C-alpha cells in the first residue's frame, strides 16, 4: 500500500488517487508561469493586433489620398502643402481611426502620374513608420514588437478627368 493514497475501485479495477498537497507548491509555480505567459504570449499578441490596426488605418489614409488625387489637378495633388499631401493626413491624424496608428513621424506621400494604354493613371505611395504599443525587451530589434515597423502602401487609379494632367 502506498502511503498517503486511498485505493478506489471502479468497474472492478482498483485505482489509486493522490491526496492534495497542502504545502502550497502549486501556487508557488503560478507566478513564474504567469510572468512567462504574459511576456512570451499576451504582450506580443497585443503588439501584433495593434500593428495590424495601425496598418489598416494607414491603408485608409492611402485610400483617402488616392480618392482626392483622382479628383484634383496634378498641380494640387503634387503640391506638398496641398490637400493630398498635407490636409488629408492632418485630418486623418486628428480622427479616431488615425489616432489608433501610433506613428513615429508624419506620413510621407509621393504622387506620380502615368499614361497606360491611353489612360491617365495616378499612383499614390504613402510611407509610414508605426511604433509598437508595448515594447517587449526580450525580443530586441524585432519590428512591431520592440522596434518601429515601417511600410509603404501604394495604390493607383484612373483619373476622372484626363485634362487634369495638363494643370
C-alpha positions as CSV (number, residue, x, y, z in Angstrom):
1,X,0.0,0.0,0.0
2,X,1.2,3.5,-0.9
3,X,1.2,5.9,2.0
4,X,-1.0,9.0,1.5
5,X,-3.1,7.5,-1.2
6,X,-6.5,5.8,-1.0
7,X,-7.4,2.9,-3.2
8,X,-10.6,3.2,-5.1
9,X,-12.5,0.6,-7.1
10,X,-14.1,1.5,-10.4
11,X,-15.6,-1.2,-12.6
12,X,-13.8,-3.9,-10.7
13,X,-10.4,-2.3,-11.0
14,X,-8.5,-0.8,-8.1
15,X,-7.4,2.8,-8.8
16,X,-5.1,4.8,-6.6
17,X,-5.9,8.5,-6.1
18,X,-3.4,11.0,-4.9
19,X,-4.1,13.3,-2.0
20,X,-3.8,17.0,-2.5
21,X,-0.6,18.6,-1.3
22,X,-1.2,21.0,1.5
23,X,2.2,22.8,1.3
24,X,1.2,25.2,-1.5
25,X,3.8,24.2,-4.0
26,X,1.4,24.6,-6.9
27,X,0.8,28.3,-6.0
28,X,4.5,29.0,-5.9
29,X,4.8,27.8,-9.5
30,X,2.0,30.1,-10.7
31,X,3.9,33.4,-10.5
32,X,6.7,32.4,-12.9
33,X,4.3,30.7,-15.2
34,X,2.1,33.8,-15.3
35,X,5.2,36.0,-16.0
36,X,6.2,33.8,-18.9
37,X,2.7,33.7,-20.2
38,X,2.4,37.5,-20.2
39,X,5.8,38.2,-21.6
40,X,6.0,35.5,-24.3
41,X,2.4,35.3,-25.3
42,X,0.0,38.0,-24.3
43,X,2.1,41.2,-24.8
44,X,3.5,40.2,-28.2
45,X,0.0,39.2,-29.4
46,X,-1.3,42.6,-28.3
47,X,1.5,44.3,-30.2
48,X,0.7,42.3,-33.3
49,X,-3.0,43.2,-33.0
50,X,-2.2,46.9,-32.8
51,X,0.3,46.6,-35.6
52,X,-2.5,45.3,-37.8
53,X,-4.8,48.0,-36.7
54,X,-2.1,50.6,-37.5
55,X,-1.7,49.1,-40.9
56,X,-5.4,49.2,-41.6
57,X,-5.5,52.9,-40.5
58,X,-2.6,53.7,-42.9
59,X,-4.3,51.9,-45.8
60,X,-7.4,54.0,-45.1
61,X,-5.2,57.1,-45.3
62,X,-3.7,56.0,-48.6
63,X,-7.2,55.3,-50.0
64,X,-8.4,58.8,-48.9
65,X,-5.4,60.4,-50.5
66,X,-5.9,58.5,-53.7
67,X,-9.6,59.4,-53.9
68,X,-8.6,63.1,-53.6
69,X,-5.7,62.8,-56.1
70,X,-8.0,61.4,-58.8
71,X,-10.4,64.4,-58.5
72,X,-8.0,67.3,-58.4
73,X,-5.5,68.7,-60.9
74,X,-1.9,67.5,-61.0
75,X,-0.5,70.7,-59.6
76,X,-2.7,70.4,-56.5
77,X,-2.0,66.7,-55.9
78,X,1.7,67.1,-56.3
79,X,2.0,70.1,-54.0
80,X,3.5,69.2,-50.6
81,X,1.2,71.8,-48.9
82,X,-1.9,70.7,-50.9
83,X,-4.9,68.8,-50.0
84,X,-3.5,65.3,-50.9
85,X,-0.1,65.5,-49.1
86,X,-0.9,67.8,-46.1
87,X,-4.6,68.4,-45.5
88,X,-5.9,64.8,-45.7
89,X,-3.1,63.4,-43.4
90,X,-3.7,66.2,-40.9
91,X,-7.4,65.5,-40.8
92,X,-6.8,61.7,-40.7
93,X,-4.4,62.1,-37.8
94,X,-7.0,64.1,-35.8
95,X,-9.7,61.5,-36.4
96,X,-10.3,58.5,-34.1
97,X,-9.1,55.9,-36.6
98,X,-5.9,57.9,-37.4
99,X,-5.3,58.3,-33.7
100,X,-5.1,54.5,-33.4
101,X,-2.0,54.4,-35.5
102,X,0.9,55.4,-33.2
103,X,3.1,57.0,-35.9
104,X,6.8,57.7,-35.3
105,X,6.7,60.7,-37.8
106,X,4.4,62.3,-40.3
107,X,3.4,60.1,-43.2
108,X,5.4,60.6,-46.4
109,X,3.3,60.7,-49.6
110,X,4.6,60.5,-53.2
111,X,2.1,61.2,-56.0
112,X,3.0,60.2,-59.6
113,X,1.2,60.2,-62.9
114,X,1.5,57.9,-65.9
115,X,-0.3,57.2,-69.1
116,X,-1.1,53.5,-69.6
117,X,-2.7,52.4,-72.9
118,X,-4.0,55.9,-73.5
119,X,-5.5,56.2,-70.0
120,X,-4.2,58.6,-67.4
121,X,-3.4,56.9,-64.1
122,X,-2.4,58.5,-60.8
123,X,-0.4,56.5,-58.2
124,X,-0.2,57.4,-54.5
125,X,2.5,55.9,-52.3
126,X,2.3,56.5,-48.5
127,X,5.2,55.6,-46.3
128,X,4.7,55.3,-42.5
129,X,6.6,54.1,-39.5
130,X,4.4,52.7,-36.6
131,X,5.8,52.2,-33.1
132,X,4.8,49.2,-31.1
133,X,2.1,49.6,-28.4
134,X,4.1,47.8,-25.7
135,X,7.9,47.4,-26.1
136,X,8.9,43.8,-25.3
137,X,12.5,43.9,-24.2
138,X,13.1,40.2,-24.6
139,X,12.8,40.4,-28.4
140,X,15.4,43.1,-29.4
141,X,15.1,44.8,-32.8
142,X,12.0,42.9,-33.9
143,X,9.8,45.3,-36.0
144,X,6.4,45.5,-34.4
145,X,7.5,44.1,-31.1
146,X,10.4,46.1,-29.9
147,X,11.3,48.3,-32.8
148,X,9.2,50.5,-35.1
149,X,7.6,48.8,-38.1
150,X,7.8,50.7,-41.5
151,X,5.8,50.0,-44.5
152,X,4.8,51.7,-47.8
153,X,1.3,51.4,-49.2
154,X,0.9,52.1,-52.9
155,X,-2.3,52.2,-54.9
156,X,-3.3,53.6,-58.3
157,X,-6.5,54.6,-60.1
158,X,-7.6,56.1,-63.4
159,X,-8.0,59.9,-63.4
160,X,-11.6,61.1,-63.6
161,X,-10.7,63.9,-65.9
162,X,-7.5,63.3,-68.0
163,X,-7.3,67.1,-68.7
164,X,-6.1,67.4,-65.0
165,X,-2.7,66.2,-66.2
166,X,-2.1,69.5,-68.0
167,X,-2.5,71.7,-65.0
